[in-house]
Amino acid sequence: MSEQELKALRVRIDSLDEKILELISDRARCAEEVARVKTASLAEGEKPVFYRPEREAAVLKRVMERNKGPLGNEEMARLFREIMSSCLALEEPLKIAYLGPEGTFTQAAAMKHFGHAVISRPMAAIDEVFREVAAGAVNFGVVPVENSTEGAVSHTLDSFLEHDMVICGEVELRIHHHLLVGENTKTDSITRIYSHAQSLAQCRKWLDAHYPNVERVAVSSNAEAAKRVKGEWNSAAIAGDMAANLYGLTRLAEKIEDRPDNSTRFLMIGNQEVPPTGDDKTSIIVSMSNKPGALHELLVPFHDNGIDLTRIETRPSRSGKWTYVFFIDFVGHHRDPLIKAVLEKISQEAVALKVLGSYPKAVL
Ligand SMILES: C=C(O[C@@H]1C=C(C(=O)O)C=C[C@H]1O)C(=O)O
């Protein structure tokens, strides 16, 4: 390519950038107007709701449907995710609590879902994320709920039994783990590997093959594991890219998770009900009386109405020995007439039924 051609293309890019800049500013001004309209139509004492997850899901879907490339749909939606995040921050920057410390996959999930124009606060434990939301100190919390290799995150499920929360979104993240070491680590003398118990389990076969005699130490998070390794010469950590970059560690081995499709699903928890979008999921907790056929009775209404169950999990109820609650996720919104009828049917048989929330299916 000649210098001349390159110059002409750069002039064209500069002029396009100017147009994009103008358009983004126009869009931001519209969002400010939306804030004004929302605030003006409020009754006495009523608080405005700036963040609308159902609207954001619709915007992202529209972008993906209309995208003609060459950028891929996910890439384009990611850019619009950030534009919306910044526009919303003009109305009101969201405050988000997540399972910390900084550098966790939960933080990456929070950014993927809300974008980067938020005020985010790392919490030391899942229960603290719930408490921070319940106290109204933040707008939303982000917690892991299930991993495709290791199954349910029981702390999260149990926290739903103790707190009244509304689930208002979900996001899925591909999880890649690396074996990380610090500057001072003697790589042939590693005697200890730190990580979160879930991550150690997701890399169990790899560890058995490569470090069978090394002590595996479960700590509160992957980021905490990375932090510890920095100061020790005989240890390594299993963690992801964010933690590796944050603590300046070297990747001794990359992508060591046993399953290449290893993914974690995260939930956004808050106090705000989300209206239907036409492509939603619902999460409920049900407890049945301890009698033969109880689980069958619970599942029949779903089957009879052709409702797609996406997950069912059993946990001890914590209110009596050998009694259980079921966490069920299914496709549909609790305001859909068909779903309403199914939930009514179940509640006739159930000891208790609680709708944790209906929310748009993850777009990104
Ligand atoms: C602009 C609005 O408010 C927020 C910002 C949005 C955006 O930038 O597109 C979308 C939904 C809301 O979270 C709106 O409600 O339309």
The ligand as an SDF file (V2000), in Angstrom:
LIG
                    3D

 16 16  0  0  0  0  0  0  0  0999 V2000
  -31.7830    6.1870   28.5540 C   0  0  0  0  0  0  0  0  0  0  0  0
  -32.4030    5.4260   29.4610 C   0  0  0  0  0  0  0  0  0  0  0  0
  -31.8500    5.1070   30.7040 O   0  0  0  0  0  0  0  0  0  0  0  0
  -30.8000    4.1870   30.8660 C   0  0  0  0  0  0  0  0  0  0  0  0
  -29.8090    4.2480   29.7670 C   0  0  0  0  0  0  0  0  0  0  0  0
  -30.0140    3.5320   28.6110 C   0  0  0  0  0  0  0  0  0  0  0  0
  -29.2500    3.8360   27.3450 C   0  0  0  0  0  0  0  0  0  0  0  0
  -28.2540    4.5490   27.4150 O   0  0  0  0  0  0  0  0  0  0  0  0
  -29.6790    3.3880   26.2830 O   0  0  0  0  0  0  0  0  0  0  0  0
  -30.9580    2.4980   28.6130 C   0  0  0  0  0  0  0  0  0  0  0  0
  -31.6860    2.1720   29.7300 C   0  0  0  0  0  0  0  0  0  0  0  0
  -31.4180    2.8010   31.0360 C   0  0  0  0  0  0  0  0  0  0  0  0
  -30.5960    1.9690   31.7970 O   0  0  0  0  0  0  0  0  0  0  0  0
  -33.7400    4.8450   29.1760 C   0  0  0  0  0  0  0  0  0  0  0  0
  -34.4420    4.4190   30.0980 O   0  0  0  0  0  0  0  0  0  0  0  0
  -34.1090    4.7920   27.9730 O   0  0  0  0  0  0  0  0  0  0  0  0
  1  2  2  0
  2  3  1  0
  2 14  1  0
  3  4  1  0
  4  5  1  0
  4 12  1  0
  5  6  2  0
  6  7  1  0
  6 10  1  0
  7  8  2  0
  7  9  1  0
 10 11  2  0
 11 12  1  0
 12 13  1  0
 14 15  2  0
 14 16  1  0
M  END
$$$$
